[in-house]
């Protein structure tokens, strides 16, 4: 390690940025975020720097660096495109005993500005000692993808409660034991999920004994949408919850790469079923969710698509609510939206379709839908779980004198490498479906916008992550 990473207190300290371009602007804004008193030295400055100057947030010095006493400043950033000038600034700062960073010049810098993940007061700095700043930015992005957005709030609350913990536990060993449990237990889970009041209640129970002791042993449940199949479409929050869970109850349609986000120690329990097969009943799933949470575990109910669009998430939330258990709901990209996007099929299109309806092939107790009512002019209909009912759907619409040439598209295994589109019409879809020997999962789309999928489909069976991996392997091989 050639350089020691440190965190500087810049509150109200005078800092100088030499240069008036875009890079100088970025460095100035960074210093302002740290509470520094910023002066920008340059004959000309950017529009945004002028705005900051007019607002009194920075001081603009238009004179030469040679006419400026740099000993007045605590820290200096040289951000000009003049190498000789940057070199002189570095030597002058060195002579004056001032910290100096010369942008993109490691040798002339006494300190380097890292890539920063800011979850204040949690700050993560990533540096490569000036060798590969783009790599540092890439690592920053990856860290941000798994670091909970509320981690800063967790740290603030821990700071608030430090004295209470110190009063409650006499020895350093006892306090360390408490904090280890705190950051991996239900109080931290509640804070990270935004449940401040419940976290306060459990903390008082632990430190003062004011709350019901039973509640501190309860876990929590996250009802999480996993998206339509491509692991790149899962939300950041969903990915974080999967990686933090002790138990994951997952549907049949959740792809294997998404399950790879789970910890090695997590219990993965399949509870889903495909159409026409027997699986765990919903009442059993509800019972399992409640029981695992009552054991104090962090439970993730992972559902394909969105949990509240034909995912029976509402029934599970009602069961948790009746049991008095804390829960949160994380939406996912619904299958109808994701598959349409990957097929280049616009669900709405100006002048053609102004609305869209999501429907399932059958209602409760196998009652069929009123398809004639659902399919209106200037409308797109997306049907879940409808492949086995396509003959009934088609005949009802044709009998109602719906145009037999109305476009129909069925998307099988949408957003995955096995995605397949069957383009048809209302009059031919039954025959075309049989000829295609469709497998589930599949979504049916009916409406005038459907025909655009033939022109606009772009997905070639690889996710963006897979494309990047393939590109990296090929090009790295050339370099090596």
TAFEN-V239787 format. One line per field, one symbol per residue. phi: phi as a letter, one per 20 degrees, with the letter a starting at -180 (. if undefined). psi: psi as a letter, one per 30 degrees, with the letter a starting at -180 (. if undefined). burial: I if it has 9 or more other ideal C-beta (glycine too) atoms within 8 Angstrom, else O. A space follows every 10 residues. Layout:
phi = ???
psi = ???
burial = ???
This chain:
phi = .ecefcdeed gmefcddepc efffffffff fffenfeddd dafccfgfff fffffmecdd deefffedef ffdebccecd edfffgffff fffffemdfb ddgmbffede bceefcddcg eecdddccln ebfffffffg fffffdfgfe ffffffffff egffffffdf efffffffff fgfddfffgf ffenefffff ffffffedne dfffffeeeb cdeceeneqf ffefffffff fffeeeccec ffeffggfff ffffefeddf cebegndebf fffffgffgf ffffeneedd eecfmdfddl dlffffffff ffemefbccd fcffgfffff ffemdffcbg nccdbbcecd fcegmmfffe ffffedfmbd dddeldffdf fffffffffe mfgfeffccd ddlgmdfegb ddebcgfdff fffffflfde ebddccqffg ffffedfcfd ncffffffff ffffffffff
psi = jfkjklkkjg jgkkkkkjkg aeeeeeeeee eefggljkkk jkeklleeee eeeefgflkk jfllffgkjf ffkekkkjhl gjeeeeeeee eeeeefhkkk kjkgjeefkf lkklkkjjhk gjkkkklghg eieeeeeeee eeefffkkfg eeeeeeeeee geeeeeeeke leeeeeeeee eefgaeeeee efggieeeee eeeeeeefgf lkfefffkal kjjkkfafek fffkleeeee eeffkekjjl lefkleeeff fllefkjjjk glllkglkak leeeeeeeee eeefggljkj jjkkbkfgjh fgeeeeeeee eefgkkllkj lljleeeeee effgjkekkk fekglkkkll ekakggklli eeeejlkhkk kkkkhgefge eeeeeeeefg hkkfgkkkkk jkhkglfgkk kjkaleffee eeeeefikll kkkkkklffe ffefefkfkg gkleeeeeee eeeeeeeee.
burial = OOOOOOOOOI OOIIIIIIII IOIIIOIIOI IIOIOIOIII IIOOIIOOII OIIOOOOIOI IOOOIOOIOI OOIOIIIIII OOOOIIIIII OIIIOOOIII IIIOIOOIIO OIOIIIIOIO OIIIIIIIOI OOIOOIIOII OOIOOOIOOI IIIIIIIIOO IOOIIOOOOO OOOIIOOIIO OIIOOIIIII IIIOIOOIIO IIIIIIIOOO IOOOIIOIII IIIIIIIIII IOIIIOOIII IIIOIIIIII IIIIIOOIIO OIOOOIOOIO IIOIOOOOII OIOIIIIIII OIIIOOIIII IIIIIIIOIO IOIOIIIOII IOIOIIIIII OIIIIIIIII OIIIIIIIIO OOIOIIIIII IIOOOOOIIO IIOIIOOOII IIIIIIIOII OOIIOIIIOO OIOOOIIIII IIIIIIOOIO IIIIIIOOII OIIOOIOIOI IIIIIIIIII OIIOOIIOIO OOIOOIIOOI OOOOOOOOOO
